[in-house]
């Protein structure tokens, strides 16, 4: 495999409220989530990659140069091998789902196009929708069709601009499992814009954190979410994401036991089979610290670690404590009074008591 990053981009673009100024090398596969608050430049960044904006800078995908403002290179949008999925699924209302998909296929003359379309239809579970018109689809179904249409063009890069933003909670729950399947099986890189932490935790392999057009962090999801500086930016919903395997089930308690690199956790049984790899998310507010292992407690999940750092939080009365547990770093949001009372310090052994664990897959 080439050691050239799948996507190398350096953009500078002035806007009324911010200046987009990024310099990124992104991985050759998986989903990179572009994350940040509204108005921070996420969609502008995606539009620059698509060629819908013309910033100063460079854009290279694998060994192909799509833009170099110094050299005068600019490949127009229609010549870029990419698929673009917008917040609203722009389907032709007078065509059936099948005809909408075949319209996307007509953009490319590749002999493998039909096979790519059939794979996309199966991957997104829309076989039963082919004869319907768009007006008979739910919002989640429309987005699945839009994603399949984008994949049918055999893109080298998939762009998704907040594809769930226009959906209500029920419809989001309907489409998330299909996006998770896409995440597992997609063989091309994808850039996914969102301001939803749940979507980030479920789908991201790599994360780019934007604030006012500037990159505040770029890296693997576990590494990025466990950074106390990023947790401070996120606020109340800050927490870490890690992966483990389901190794045991208690039918009496309706729980499953998940083993990860430095411990085990009991979480609510959602029906996944033994041996399945899953993602789990632990919020900083759901982790308390103790200098001793207390088994006389309703908190059943306890993991031993070592305090790695104690950092400022948004509120002066609180602190973010990073605890290293093997290769995993847990975050705990605690009061400064508690730190003082317990006399906690860096490099001190500590017990993390985990009140709640979210099983994401």
Number of C-alpha atoms within 10 A of each C-alpha: 4 8 7 15 16 20 20 18 20 18 20 18 19 12 11 5 11 15 16 24 20 17 14 15 16 24 21 21 18 21 26 26 26 27 24 24 16 12 14 21 26 27 19 18 26 20 18 22 27 23 20 14 14 17 22 17 19 21 24 19 23 16 12 10 14 21 25 18 14 9 9 8 13 15 15 13 16 11 9 16 16 19 23 20 22 18 15 17 19 14 19 14 12 11 16 19 28 18 16 22 26 17 16 19 21 13 12 15 10 13 8 12 20 17 13 18 22 15 15 25 24 11 18 20 15 17 14 9 18 16 12 14 18 23 15 13 14 13 20 23 20 22 24 24 27 25 26 27 27 24 29 28 26 23 18 17 24 22 25 22 20 20 23 24 15 14 18 11 10 9 15 17 13 15 20 18 15 16 19 17 13 18 19 12 11 18 14 17 22 26 24 25 26 23 17 14 15 13 21 23 22 21 26 22 18 22 25 24 22 23 19 18 24 17 20 15 18 19 17 15 21 21 17 20 25 22 19 23 16 16 23 18 17 16 13 13 15 24 27 24 24 21 18 20 20 22 15 15 20 12 9 6 9 13 17 23 19 25 18 20 13 14 15 17 20 19 20 16 17 12 10 13 14 14 12 12 17 18 18 22 20 22 22 24 18 17 24 18 24 15 14 11 15 13 10 7 9 8 14 16 19 21 18 20 21 19 23 18 15 20 13 15 20 14 10 9 11 17 22 25 29 23 27 20 20 13 10 20 23 27 31 27 24 21 17 15 12 13 16 10 9 12 10 18 16 13 13 13 18 21 21 26 21 22 16 19 17 13 18 17 16
